[in-house]
Amino acid sequence: VQLQASGGGLVQAGGSLNLSCVASGNFYEINTVGWYRQAPGKQREFVTAITNGGLTNAEDSVKGRFTIARDNSKNTVYLQMSSLKPEDTGVYYCHLAYYVGDYKQYWGQGTLVTVSS
């Protein structure tokens, strides 16, 4: 399984940025995909996720600003980020996980988001 993320870049505070991640390979169709981020000098943290059925979950600081969506026909997950803040800066990683007998998870290579003040 490979996850290819794209869409990162530099944006001013208050601006918007869209990320996408395409999954390829063999994986179970009942899965959860999402985004994590890692700020410089900090641990990777959960941002938001969506199940194949469309149920979403998000970290409190991004609720109301970030929107996750997926297109199962394209094996793609999207992250729309608005009202960006400097503390949103970090490397954003796409994540796919599912249970088939045991827990399996996969990570994308990461895409850098930099929010300037």
C-alpha positions in Angstrom: 0.0 0.0 0.0 1.3 3.4 -0.9 -0.1 6.8 0.1 0.9 9.8 -2.0 0.1 13.2 -0.4 0.3 16.5 -2.1 -0.8 20.1 -1.8 1.4 21.5 0.9 3.0 24.9 0.7 3.4 28.3 2.2 0.4 30.4 3.2 -0.2 33.5 5.3 -2.1 33.3 8.5 -5.9 33.4 7.8 -5.4 31.8 4.4 -6.5 28.4 3.1 -4.7 25.3 1.7 -6.0 22.0 0.3 -4.2 18.7 0.7 -5.0 15.4 -1.0 -3.8 11.9 -0.6 -4.1 9.0 -3.1 -3.9 5.4 -1.9 -2.8 2.7 -4.2 -2.2 -1.0 -3.7 -4.3 -3.7 -2.0 -6.2 -2.6 1.1 -9.4 -3.5 2.8 -12.3 -1.3 1.6 -13.6 -0.8 5.1 -11.0 1.5 6.5 -10.3 4.9 8.1 -8.1 7.5 6.4 -6.9 10.6 8.0 -4.3 13.2 8.6 -1.7 13.6 11.3 0.9 16.4 11.6 4.2 16.9 13.2 5.4 20.4 14.1 9.2 21.1 14.4 10.4 19.6 17.7 7.1 18.0 18.6 5.6 14.6 18.3 3.2 13.6 15.6 -0.4 14.3 16.5 -3.8 13.4 15.2 -5.6 16.0 13.1 -8.7 14.4 11.6 -10.0 11.2 10.1 -12.9 9.8 8.1 -14.3 6.3 7.8 -15.3 4.7 4.5 -18.9 5.4 5.6 -18.3 9.1 6.0 -18.0 9.4 9.8 -15.5 12.0 10.8 -13.5 12.9 13.9 -11.2 15.9 14.4 -8.9 17.3 17.0 -10.5 20.2 18.8 -8.1 22.9 17.6 -9.1 22.3 13.9 -12.8 21.9 14.3 -14.7 24.4 12.3 -11.5 25.2 10.2 -10.5 21.9 8.6 -12.8 19.7 6.6 -11.9 16.1 5.6 -13.6 14.3 2.7 -13.0 11.2 0.7 -13.8 9.9 -2.7 -13.8 6.1 -2.5 -14.0 5.7 -6.2 -10.7 7.5 -6.5 -9.1 6.1 -3.3 -8.5 9.7 -2.4 -8.8 11.7 0.8 -8.9 15.5 0.9 -8.2 18.0 3.6 -9.5 21.5 3.2 -7.8 23.9 5.6 -9.0 27.4 6.2 -8.4 30.2 8.7 -4.9 28.8 9.1 -2.8 29.7 12.0 1.0 29.7 12.5 0.5 26.8 15.0 -0.9 24.7 12.1 2.6 24.6 10.6 4.1 21.2 10.3 4.5 18.1 8.1 1.1 16.6 7.3 1.0 12.8 7.0 -1.7 10.8 5.3 -2.7 7.7 7.3 -4.8 4.6 6.4 -5.8 2.0 8.8 -8.1 -1.0 9.0 -8.7 -4.3 10.9 -8.5 -7.6 9.0 -7.6 -10.1 11.6 -5.2 -7.6 13.1 -4.6 -3.9 12.9 -2.9 -2.6 9.8 -1.8 1.0 9.2 0.1 2.8 6.5 1.7 6.3 6.3 2.3 8.7 3.4 5.5 10.5 3.0 4.3 13.8 4.4 3.7 17.2 2.9 5.0 20.4 4.5 2.5 23.1 5.4 4.0 26.4 6.6 1.8 29.2 7.9 3.5 32.6 8.2 2.3 35.2 10.7 
